[in-house]
Amino acid sequence: MSYQVEVPTADTIVVVSTDRKYKLHSAQLVQCSSRFAEMLQTAGPNLSREGLKQGTRYMLCLQDFDETSTRPIKPVFRRIPIDKDGKPTKKVTMMHEGDKAYRFRPSLFSDYDRLLRSIANQPIVLNDKSIETVLPDAMGLIEVAEYLGSIPMVAKVIENYLLARGQDFFKAISIDPIIWIDVAYRIESKVMFKEALIHLVGKYNLLLSTPPTAAILRRNPKARSMLDQLNVELRDLVESKHEIIKKQCQQIEVAISTHYPSGLQKSEVTGRADRDGIGRQEYGRDVFSWIGVALYRHWWGQTLANDGTHNNQFGGQDIYARLHKGGSAYLTRELTAGFNTHFPMSVKGKSVLANNLDIIKVGVSAIVAPLMVNESQLDIASSPIKWLTCTKVMGADYLWEPEPEPELEPELEPEVESYSGKGKRRAEEAFDDEDEEAEEADDEEDEET
């Protein structure tokens, strides 16, 4: 009998097909595979002198039929009884690789070949010509490793092969994060898991609104969206991360809605309009700034009403990116021309209004900045995408091995500077503070006038 791999003094024959047989140490098989360890619990026969020459105490054979009914089944390993001469006690039915009647993938035999060679301390070789060729080899190897309980043996090898593709690999994850988070979860790769989770959360709205394919429905007839491919643990994690990003977006949208340029805010110290600069004349000088605020709020209100932010299919990335870029990225001078149709201005007035809008945009850009942080390893400058990648993946998110989060020192309460009179406060806080004291500064100004 010829072998694909024959380890000296080995005592176990592993048969994958008529063309692929391996002679390995039972101790190696027990150490590397929980399934083989279970099958080899019972000791082999006491070999005769003839049997010692053969050196075979165990035989494991991959078979694709039910022993009772002989109906086809998914291939499984079975232990074949060995006699004292090291020979099978019954006829061994082996699989033929050229049989076209098989209902499983043809690569099954080469997948087992890679795994069994690794048990014999030979390197695992995948087709790394491109990410498209690596993926089928990796998925096939993962499947047989899961069946044999040998994932720890192949996980790091698969991860290294994939990471070696660099940006091609990270781009592949961004295109189909559902497939890759499944791979990462199965081989317990934190690098891949983090990358896939970030893109899954970014594409959440799109995937939730995309109906399942026919193939998905065959596996899960109750599926209602592409997200229904995920197992319960992964789905719950993605949902929780999406809620975090959604709340962050909502807070930022509120901050934009209540944003005022710092130059518009005034301080009240004495309560006298003539001394604090809070009279009508002072506000009159800011009229173009206030027109800019009104125009910006008009545009932003329309954007919110049209669901152009966190509720759209890509979570609002397009509008957030333009808000962050500022300048001519949105609310251009051509767009504001419609405003001037109803509210005509001089050429200089239009220019002043445009400058005031630019000042507002600078402030808004800083507000939106946290959403523009790229937490993924994808180079979005060379591979632009349409969704947010600002999801922070914490140690506790790795479902198979949650990492304890480091304890953070409690933040100290900021010191508040005290004033003898009334202090300056943020303009947006005026909407939240209903305990306003009555002021008569305007009346005093009228009397003095």
RARA-V700276 format. One record per pair of residues at least 4 apart in sequence whose C-alpha atoms are under 6 Angstrom apart, sorted by the first residue. I is the first residue (numbers start at 1). J is the second residue. D is the distance in Angstrom with one decimal. If there is no record, write none. Layout:
I_J_D ; I_J_D
//
This chain:
3_21_4.9 ; 3_22_5.1 ; 4_20_6.0 ; 4_21_5.7 ; 4_22_5.5 ; 5_22_5.0 ; 6_22_5.9 ; 6_23_4.7 ; 7_24_5.5 ; 10_23_5.9 ; 10_24_4.8 ; 10_25_4.4 ; 11_25_5.4 ; 11_55_5.5 ; 11_56_4.5 ; 11_57_5.5 ; 12_23_5.5 ; 12_24_5.3 ; 12_25_5.8 ; 12_26_5.7 ; 12_56_5.7 ; 12_58_4.7 ; 12_59_5.6 ; 13_22_5.7 ; 13_23_4.5 ; 13_59_4.7 ; 14_21_5.7 ; 14_22_5.1 ; 14_59_5.9 ; 14_60_4.8 ; 14_61_5.9 ; 15_21_4.6 ; 15_61_4.6 ; 16_20_5.4 ; 16_62_5.1 ; 17_94_5.6 ; 17_95_4.7 ; 17_96_5.7 ; 18_94_5.8 ; 18_96_5.7 ; 29_33_5.8 ; 29_36_6.0 ; 30_36_5.6 ; 30_37_4.1 ; 32_150_5.9 ; 33_148_5.5 ; 33_149_5.1 ; 33_150_5.0 ; 34_149_5.0 ; 35_148_5.0 ; 35_149_6.0 ; 44_57_5.1 ; 45_84_5.7 ; 46_84_5.9 ; 47_51_4.9 ; 47_52_5.7 ; 47_84_4.4 ; 47_85_5.9 ; 48_84_5.5 ; 48_85_5.7 ; 50_85_5.5 ; 51_84_5.9 ; 51_85_3.7 ; 51_86_4.7 ; 56_86_4.9 ; 57_86_5.9 ; 59_79_5.8 ; 59_80_5.3 ; 60_78_5.6 ; 60_79_4.5 ; 60_80_5.9 ; 61_77_5.3 ; 61_78_5.4 ; 62_76_5.4 ; 62_77_4.3 ; 63_75_5.2 ; 63_76_5.5 ; 64_72_5.7 ; 64_73_5.1 ; 64_74_5.7 ; 64_75_4.1 ; 65_70_5.1 ; 65_71_5.3 ; 65_72_4.4 ; 65_73_5.1 ; 66_70_4.5 ; 66_71_5.3 ; 81_88_5.7 ; 81_89_5.7 ; 82_86_5.7 ; 82_87_5.3 ; 82_88_4.5 ; 82_89_5.6 ; 83_87_5.5 ; 83_89_5.8 ; 111_140_5.8 ; 111_141_5.1 ; 114_124_5.7 ; 117_122_5.2 ; 118_122_4.8 ; 118_123_5.8 ; 118_124_6.0 ; 127_133_5.7 ; 127_134_5.3 ; 128_134_5.1 ; 145_149_5.8 ; 145_150_4.7 ; 145_151_5.2 ; 146_151_5.9 ; 151_155_5.7 ; 155_187_5.0 ; 160_164_6.0 ; 165_169_5.3 ; 167_171_5.9 ; 170_378_5.4 ; 173_177_4.9 ; 173_180_5.9 ; 173_196_5.9 ; 174_199_5.7 ; 177_181_5.9 ; 177_196_4.8 ; 177_200_5.7 ; 181_185_5.9 ; 181_193_5.4 ; 181_196_5.2 ; 184_188_5.5 ; 184_189_4.9 ; 184_192_5.4 ; 184_193_5.0 ; 189_193_6.0 ; 190_194_6.0 ; 193_197_6.0 ; 195_376_5.6 ; 198_389_5.8 ; 198_391_5.5 ; 200_204_5.8 ; 201_242_5.4 ; 202_387_5.1 ; 202_388_4.9 ; 202_389_5.9 ; 203_314_5.8 ; 204_208_6.0 ; 205_313_4.8 ; 206_313_4.6 ; 207_226_5.4 ; 207_227_6.0 ; 208_225_5.4 ; 208_227_6.0 ; 210_225_5.5 ; 210_226_5.9 ; 211_225_4.5 ; 212_216_5.9 ; 212_225_4.9 ; 212_226_4.9 ; 216_220_5.9 ; 217_221_4.5 ; 223_228_5.4 ; 230_234_5.9 ; 230_235_5.6 ; 255_259_5.9 ; 258_428_5.3 ; 261_360_5.8 ; 267_424_4.8 ; 268_276_5.8 ; 268_422_5.9 ; 269_421_4.9 ; 269_422_5.1 ; 272_276_6.0 ; 272_441_5.3 ; 273_277_5.5 ; 273_278_4.9 ; 273_279_4.9 ; 273_441_5.2 ; 277_282_6.0 ; 278_282_5.9 ; 280_284_5.9 ; 288_353_5.9 ; 289_356_5.7 ; 292_353_5.9 ; 292_356_5.9 ; 292_357_5.5 ; 297_301_5.8 ; 303_308_5.4 ; 304_308_5.9 ; 307_311_5.8 ; 308_312_5.9 ; 309_316_4.0 ; 310_315_4.2 ; 310_316_4.5 ; 311_315_5.7 ; 312_316_5.8 ; 314_387_4.9 ; 317_321_5.9 ; 317_387_5.1 ; 317_388_5.5 ; 322_329_5.3 ; 323_365_5.7 ; 324_365_4.1 ; 324_368_5.8 ; 326_361_5.4 ; 328_332_5.4 ; 331_335_5.9 ; 340_344_4.6 ; 345_349_5.5 ; 361_365_6.0 ; 371_390_5.7 ; 373_390_5.2 ; 374_389_5.1 ; 374_390_5.3 ; 375_389_5.8 ; 375_390_5.3 ; 379_383_6.0 ; 380_384_4.6 ; 395_402_5.9 ; 395_403_4.4 ; 396_402_4.3 ; 396_403_4.9 ; 398_402_5.0 ; 419_423_6.0
//
